[in-house]
Amino acid sequence: MTRRTTLAALAFALMCSTSFAADDTIKIGVNQPLTGAFAASGTYVTNGAKIAADEINAKGGVLGKKIELVIEDNKSNPTEAAAVAEKLITSDKVPVMMGAWGSSLTLATMPKLEEYSVPMLVETSSSGKITTSGNPYVFRISPPSSVEAEAFGPIASKLGIKKVDFLVINNDWGRGAAADFTKMLKAKGVEVGLVETMDASAQDMSAQLAKLKASDADTILVTSAVDQLTLVFKQMAALGLKKRVITTGGSQNPDQLVDQAGPAANGTLHLVTFAPWWPEKGPNPQAAAYFLGEWKKRGFDNAGATESFRGYDGIRTIAAAIAAGGAADPASIQKGFWKVNLIGLNGPIAFHKTGPEGKESGQSSPEVYLIEIADGKIAPANP
């Protein structure tokens, strides 16, 4: 860090001691992709966050103050995500943020967290680097791809998988998923073949799919967002590619795939971290029922529930950290995160330390479920 940057950060820290206390509300920055390749997902997460904020405020807020979401669009672009983080911190003076959906977006914001000593709740990103690179201002409730892979291990054995190929988005999220699942699969004696990549904005995956069709792998693991997955499934059907397909990352919105991909989605399997189709069977049925009821009441697309819950749980977790820290400044909230203990829509939320000693990030461990699209309907997978 340069001397100039250090002085700027110190000036910001001094400003924090008075500005946060003087606010009538407690601001929470929301850094999400509302336009660009990941816009659908970012919008779902943001709408989930709004439901949580309204619920918290209706119950009196936190520390006697209402919370205020300051929402900014990172345009699905890492450079924009970093700029948004700096704006939220320096201009909007938020003491805490939630973001930034994709792993590349989140990784781009992380230097800003350290520069200004402001914590961020990571609600979606799964790259292992996010919590192992040594950033003490990062607290993640979504599973890293290594945790998702570990949860999938016993399922892979039951499915009788012999050889796997990958088709992943060419960024930290996709490449990280391929690496972590490869490590787990090889440890279980499963052969790993091709690792094909596709850009986030790619519309034509026929070249990659032709290679996958010619491969002798019995299973293809796919990591991408819902709109691109729709194209992948349709193009698979057009090519007559009929292998077992499993998506990872929990950002595929199975209901939306049913609507958009139609019969092309039948038979596909999906790893998700929230099962809104059976809320009564989840770890927090009461909260799930409330959230899904509000989601429906507001006229939001049911297909978004598998992602929007991340925003809902994210804001609830931040509110719990503010309460636990006892004050609405960044340092108090950072300490408060380590005291959080609540039941989210996909299991207990409590942070354990991960990363280099002395600079550990916080990681929670949510549930992971495997579901199947069969005849246009969502059903639990029974390997």
ABEGO torsion letter per residue (X at the ends): XBAAAAAAAAAAAAAAAAAAAABABBBBBBBBBABEAAAAAAAAAAAAAAAAAAAAAAAGEBGGBBBBBBBBBAGGBAAAAAAAAAAAAAAAGBABBBOAGBAAAAAAAAAAAAAAGBBBBBAABABAAAAAAGBAABBBABBBAAAAAAAAAAAAAAAGBABBBBBBBBBAAAAAAAAAAAAAAAAAGBBBBBBBBBBAABABAAAAAAAAAABABABBBBBBBAAAAAAAAAAAAAAGBBBBBBBBGGAAGAAAAAAAAEAAABGBBBBBABBAABAAABABAAAAAAAAAAAAAAGBBAAAAAAAAAAAAAAAAAAAAAAAAGBABAAAAAAAAAABBBBBAAEBBBBBBBEBBGABBBBBBBBBBBBBBBGGBBBBBBX
